[in-house]
């Protein structure tokens, strides 16, 4: 009986000892933030001044300026991509340590020529990291700090990829056609169209052309052109002396105006200049090209929006003699 009690006592002591040792184990590494400097700021993107992403020969240098973030000293950065990256890095957690042997880095894509991210705040480098391959653990990726051979598995970073399409702004406007209330179209003449608030149909606002037979669907196509308005390329303006071939001013809700000027050069090249009253000066000094599917919308002739060519020509000629809207801005 006494032996049984002794054995029971030993089992109890061993149980307490095991429990004590387990409690003394270090906490799970998963509680540790990957980049502590980002987690301290609720609005991480706003506190940064530069993000440099490099991979092989590609380098995407994003710098914050007064008019927005610029990519490689050129056009603007896609803010949705930048925000996604910063939030992912901010929320990433270290799961567990892995190899510290540099000979293993090529197999894990953790060399200095792999996906490297440098983050700056007020000209100070606050983090320099390398993002490697995905691990076998779900939602895990190999990472390391650039100046440290210790690699880790980290969570929350698998969706981060880098390319021109990821970083360069292409979607300039995405305005639903329901928000377009007025279109002023200037070519040889100025035509003005308004949307009927009750029927939603487009109609002519020029008194001298009101009797013409308008094809409202073609104006509706113009109104829809601001939806998914993507550019193909943006370059610094080199043709300041050119006058626009034709221009469109879209009057939107709440008094916002978007203008699009169409230019055609002697070499039959077409480019555009845009302006947005909601972001004054943002696109000043830039000329852009559009993909073909969007380009066709803005190459339409004014006479083509009327039901017959001859009637359209008569309307345009009438407007030449009686136009009273030149120089006016569309109003909502």
MOPEBEL-V704914 format. One record per pair of residues at least 6 apart in sequence whose ideal C-beta (glycine too) atoms are under 8 Angstrom apart, sorted by the first residue. I is the first residue (numbers start at 0). J is the second residue. D is the distance in Angstrom with one decimal. If there is no record, write none. Layout:
<<I/J/D> <I/J/D>>
This chain:
<<28/93/5.1> <28/94/6.1> <28/95/5.4> <28/96/7.2> <28/151/7.9> <29/92/5.1> <29/93/7.0> <29/94/5.2> <29/95/7.9> <29/154/7.0> <30/92/7.0> <31/92/6.4> <31/93/4.6> <32/38/4.6> <32/91/7.3> <32/92/6.4> <32/93/7.6> <33/88/6.7> <33/91/3.8> <33/92/6.3> <33/93/5.7> <33/128/7.7> <33/142/6.8> <33/151/7.9> <33/153/5.1> <33/156/7.8> <34/88/5.4> <34/89/6.8> <34/91/7.1> <34/118/7.5> <34/125/7.8> <34/126/4.9> <34/128/7.2> <36/118/7.9> <36/120/7.4> <36/125/4.4> <36/126/6.0> <37/43/4.9> <37/85/6.9> <37/88/5.9> <37/89/4.1> <37/118/7.5> <37/125/7.8> <37/126/7.3> <38/89/5.7> <38/90/7.8> <40/46/4.7> <43/85/4.9> <43/86/7.0> <43/89/4.9> <44/78/7.9> <44/81/6.4> <44/82/5.5> <44/85/4.9> <44/86/8.0> <46/120/5.9> <47/63/6.9> <47/85/7.0> <47/118/6.2> <47/119/6.6> <47/120/5.6> <48/62/7.1> <48/63/5.0> <48/119/5.4> <48/120/6.2> <48/121/5.9> <48/122/6.6> <49/60/7.4> <49/61/6.7> <49/62/5.1> <49/63/6.8> <49/117/7.9> <49/118/7.7> <49/119/3.9> <49/122/7.8> <50/61/4.7> <50/81/6.6> <50/84/7.5> <50/85/7.5> <50/116/7.1> <50/117/7.4> <50/118/5.6> <50/119/7.3> <51/58/7.2> <51/59/7.3> <51/60/5.2> <51/61/7.2> <51/116/7.4> <51/117/4.3> <51/119/7.6> <52/58/7.6> <52/59/4.6> <52/61/7.5> <52/84/8.0> <52/114/7.4> <52/115/7.3> <52/116/5.4> <52/117/7.9> <52/161/5.2> <52/166/7.3> <53/59/7.3> <53/114/7.9> <53/115/5.0> <53/117/8.0> <54/112/7.6> <54/113/6.5> <54/114/4.8> <54/115/7.0> <54/161/5.5> <55/112/5.7> <55/113/8.0> <57/161/7.1> <57/162/7.9> <58/71/7.3> <59/70/6.3> <59/71/6.7> <59/161/6.5> <59/163/8.0> <59/166/4.7> <60/70/7.2> <60/71/5.3> <60/72/7.4> <61/68/5.3> <61/69/7.2> <61/70/5.7> <61/76/4.9> <61/81/6.5> <61/166/6.9> <62/68/6.9> <62/69/5.5> <62/72/7.6> <66/280/6.4> <66/281/5.3> <67/75/5.2> <67/76/7.3> <67/78/7.7> <67/281/6.7> <68/75/6.4> <68/76/3.9> <68/78/6.7> <68/81/6.4> <69/75/6.3> <69/76/6.8> <70/76/4.9> <70/166/5.6> <70/167/5.5> <70/168/7.8> <73/233/7.5> <74/167/6.3> <74/168/6.2> <74/233/4.1> <74/285/6.9> <75/167/7.8> <75/168/4.2> <75/281/7.9> <76/166/6.0> <76/167/7.3> <76/168/6.2> <77/165/6.9> <77/166/6.0> <77/167/6.6> <77/168/5.0> <77/169/7.4> <77/170/7.8> <78/168/7.8> <80/165/5.0> <80/166/6.0> <81/166/7.8> <83/158/7.6> <83/159/7.8> <84/116/7.7> <84/159/5.8> <85/118/8.0> <87/155/5.6> <87/156/5.8> <87/158/6.9> <87/159/5.9> <88/116/7.3> <88/118/7.6> <88/126/7.8> <88/128/7.8> <88/156/7.3> <90/155/5.4> <91/142/7.9> <91/153/5.0> <91/154/6.2> <91/155/4.4> <91/156/5.3> <92/153/6.5> <92/154/5.0> <92/155/6.8> <93/151/4.9> <93/152/7.5> <93/153/5.4> <94/136/6.6> <94/139/5.9> <94/151/7.0> <94/152/4.2> <94/153/6.3> <94/154/5.8> <95/151/6.9> <95/152/5.4> <96/149/6.1> <96/150/7.4> <96/151/5.6> <97/107/7.8> <97/141/6.5> <97/150/4.5> <97/151/6.1> <97/152/6.0> <98/104/8.0> <98/107/7.4> <98/150/5.4> <99/148/4.8> <99/149/4.7> <99/150/6.7> <100/148/7.5> <101/148/5.7> <103/150/7.8> <104/110/5.0> <104/131/7.9> <104/143/7.8> <104/150/7.4> <107/131/4.6> <107/132/5.5> <107/141/4.6> <107/150/6.7> <108/114/7.2> <108/131/4.2> <108/132/4.7> <108/141/7.3> <109/129/5.3> <109/131/4.2> <109/141/6.0> <109/142/7.7> <109/143/5.4> <109/150/5.8> <110/129/7.6> <111/129/7.1> <111/145/7.0> <113/129/5.8> <113/130/7.5> <113/131/6.3> <114/129/6.6> <114/130/4.5> <114/131/7.5> <114/159/7.8> <114/161/6.2> <115/127/7.4> <115/128/7.2> <115/129/5.1> <115/130/7.9> <115/145/6.7> <116/126/7.4> <116/127/7.6> <116/128/5.3> <116/129/7.7> <116/130/6.6> <117/124/6.1> <117/126/7.2> <117/127/5.0> <117/145/8.0> <118/124/7.4> <118/125/5.5> <118/126/4.5> <118/127/7.8> <119/125/6.7> <126/144/7.9> <127/144/6.7> <127/145/4.1> <127/146/6.8> <128/142/6.2> <128/143/7.2> <128/144/5.7> <128/145/6.4> <129/142/6.6> <129/143/5.4> <129/144/7.8> <129/145/6.0> <130/140/6.3> <130/142/5.6> <130/156/6.0> <130/159/6.3> <131/140/6.5> <131/141/3.6> <131/142/6.3> <131/143/7.4> <131/150/7.4> <132/140/7.0> <132/141/5.6> <133/139/6.9> <133/140/5.3> <133/141/7.8> <133/157/5.4> <134/140/6.2> <134/141/5.9> <134/152/5.0> <136/152/6.0> <138/154/5.3> <138/155/6.5> <138/157/5.9> <139/152/4.6> <139/153/6.9> <139/154/5.8> <139/157/7.6> <140/152/7.1> <140/153/5.8> <140/154/7.9> <140/156/4.5> <140/157/5.4> <141/150/5.7> <141/151/7.3> <141/152/6.3> <141/153/7.9> <142/150/6.9> <142/151/5.4> <142/152/7.7> <142/153/4.6> <142/156/6.9> <143/149/6.5> <143/150/4.3> <143/151/6.5> <168/233/8.0> <169/229/4.8> <169/230/5.8> <169/231/7.9> <170/227/7.0> <170/228/7.1> <170/229/5.2> <171/228/5.2> <171/229/7.0> <171/230/5.7> <171/273/6.4> <171/282/7.6> <171/287/7.7> <172/225/4.8> <172/226/7.9> <172/228/4.0> <172/257/6.4> <172/273/7.8> <172/275/7.3> <173/225/7.6> <173/226/6.2> <173/227/5.9> <173/228/6.8> <174/225/4.0> <174/226/6.2> <174/228/7.6> <174/249/7.8> <174/251/6.5> <174/257/7.1> <175/226/5.8> <176/219/6.8> <176/222/4.4> <176/223/4.1> <176/225/7.4> <176/226/6.0> <178/251/5.0> <178/252/4.9> <179/194/7.1> <179/222/4.1> <179/225/6.7> <179/249/5.3> <179/250/7.4> <179/251/6.0> <180/193/6.8> <180/194/5.5> <180/250/5.3> <180/251/6.6> <180/252/6.7> <180/331/4.7> <181/191/7.1> <181/192/7.1> <181/193/5.3> <181/194/7.5> <181/204/7.7> <181/249/7.3> <181/250/3.3> <181/329/3.9> <181/330/6.7> <181/331/6.2> <182/191/7.4> <182/192/4.7> <182/201/7.9> <182/218/6.5> <182/221/5.9> <182/222/6.4> <182/247/6.4> <182/248/7.4> <182/249/5.8> <182/250/7.4> <182/329/7.1> <183/189/6.5> <183/190/7.5> <183/191/5.0> <183/192/7.9> <183/247/7.2> <183/248/4.4> <183/250/7.4> <183/324/7.2> <183/327/7.4> <183/328/7.4> <183/329/4.4> <184/190/4.8> <184/191/7.5> <184/192/7.3> <184/221/7.6> <184/245/7.0> <184/246/7.7> <184/247/5.5> <184/301/6.6> <185/245/6.3> <185/246/5.0> <185/247/7.8> <185/248/7.9> <185/325/7.7> <186/244/7.2> <186/245/3.8> <186/246/8.0> <186/300/7.7> <186/301/5.3> <187/301/7.4> <187/315/6.9> <187/319/7.4> <188/301/6.8> <188/315/5.5> <188/318/4.5> <188/319/5.7> <188/322/5.8> <189/318/7.4> <189/322/5.9> <189/324/5.2> <189/325/5.0> <190/203/7.3> <190/205/6.2> <190/208/6.9> <190/301/6.0> <190/304/7.9> <190/318/6.8> <191/203/7.3> <191/204/4.2> <191/205/5.5> <191/324/5.2> <191/327/7.9> <191/329/6.9> <192/201/5.3> <192/202/6.8> <192/203/6.0> <192/204/6.2> <192/213/7.8> <192/218/5.1> <193/201/7.4> <193/202/6.1> <193/204/4.8> <194/200/7.2> <194/201/5.6> <194/202/7.7> <194/222/7.5> <195/201/7.6> <195/202/5.8> <200/215/5.2> <201/213/7.2> <201/215/4.3> <201/218/3.9> <201/219/5.9> <201/222/7.2> <202/213/6.8> <202/215/7.2> <203/209/5.4> <203/211/6.7> <203/213/5.6> <204/324/7.6> <205/318/6.4> <205/322/7.4> <205/323/7.8> <205/324/6.3> <206/323/7.7> <207/317/5.5> <207/318/5.9> <207/321/4.0> <207/322/7.2> <207/323/7.7> <208/314/4.7> <208/317/6.5> <208/318/5.7> <211/305/5.4> <211/310/6.0> <211/311/7.3> <211/313/7.7> <211/314/4.2> <212/305/6.1> <212/306/4.1> <212/307/7.4> <212/310/6.2> <213/304/6.4> <213/305/6.1> <213/306/7.5> <214/304/5.6> <214/305/6.5> <214/306/5.7> <217/299/7.1> <217/303/6.8> <217/304/4.5> <218/304/6.1> <220/296/6.2> <221/247/6.9> <221/296/6.6> <221/299/7.7> <222/249/7.5> <224/293/6.9> <224/296/4.7> <224/297/7.0> <225/249/6.2> <225/257/6.3> <228/293/6.9> <229/289/7.6> <229/290/6.6> <229/293/6.9> <230/271/7.8> <230/287/4.4> <230/288/6.7> <230/289/6.0> <231/287/7.5> <231/288/4.6> <231/289/5.9> <231/290/5.1> <232/287/6.7> <232/288/4.8> <233/285/5.2> <233/286/7.4> <233/287/4.8> <234/285/7.1> <234/286/5.8> <234/287/7.7> <235/284/6.2> <235/285/6.7> <235/286/7.7> <236/272/7.3> <236/284/5.2> <236/285/6.4> <236/286/4.9> <237/286/7.2> <238/262/6.6> <238/264/6.9> <238/270/7.8> <238/286/6.9> <241/262/5.4> <241/264/7.2> <243/260/4.0> <243/261/5.9> <243/262/5.6> <243/272/7.6> <244/261/5.1> <244/262/6.0> <244/263/4.6> <245/260/7.9> <245/261/5.1> <245/297/7.8> <245/301/7.9> <246/258/6.5> <246/259/6.7> <246/260/4.4> <246/261/6.7> <247/258/6.9> <247/259/4.9> <247/261/7.9> <247/297/7.2> <248/256/6.0> <248/257/7.5> <248/258/4.7> <248/328/6.7> <248/329/5.3> <249/256/6.7> <249/257/4.7> <249/258/7.5> <249/259/7.7> <249/329/7.4> <250/256/5.8> <250/328/7.9> <250/329/3.6> <250/330/6.1> <250/331/4.8> <251/257/6.7> <251/331/6.6> <252/331/6.3> <253/331/7.4> <254/276/7.6> <254/330/7.9> <254/331/5.8> <255/275/7.5> <255/276/5.5> <255/277/5.1> <256/275/7.8> <256/276/4.5> <256/328/6.9> <256/329/6.8> <257/273/7.0> <257/274/7.2> <257/275/5.2> <257/276/7.4> <258/273/6.8> <258/274/4.7> <259/271/5.9> <259/272/7.6> <259/273/5.3> <259/297/6.8> <260/271/6.5> <260/272/4.5> <260/273/7.6> <261/269/6.7> <261/271/6.0> <261/297/5.2> <261/298/7.4> <262/269/6.9> <262/270/5.3> <262/271/7.0> <262/272/7.1> <262/286/7.2> <263/269/5.3> <264/270/7.7> <269/288/7.4> <269/289/8.0> <269/294/6.5> <269/298/7.2> <270/286/4.6> <270/287/6.3> <270/288/5.5> <271/286/6.9> <271/287/4.9> <271/288/7.3> <271/289/6.3> <271/297/7.3> <272/282/7.3> <272/285/7.1> <272/286/5.7> <272/287/7.4> <273/282/5.1> <273/285/8.0> <273/287/6.8> <274/282/6.1> <274/283/7.2> <275/281/6.6> <275/282/6.9> <289/297/7.5> <301/311/7.2> <301/315/5.8> <302/308/6.0> <302/311/3.2> <302/312/5.4> <302/314/7.6> <302/315/5.8> <303/311/6.8> <304/311/7.1> <305/311/3.5> <305/314/5.9>>
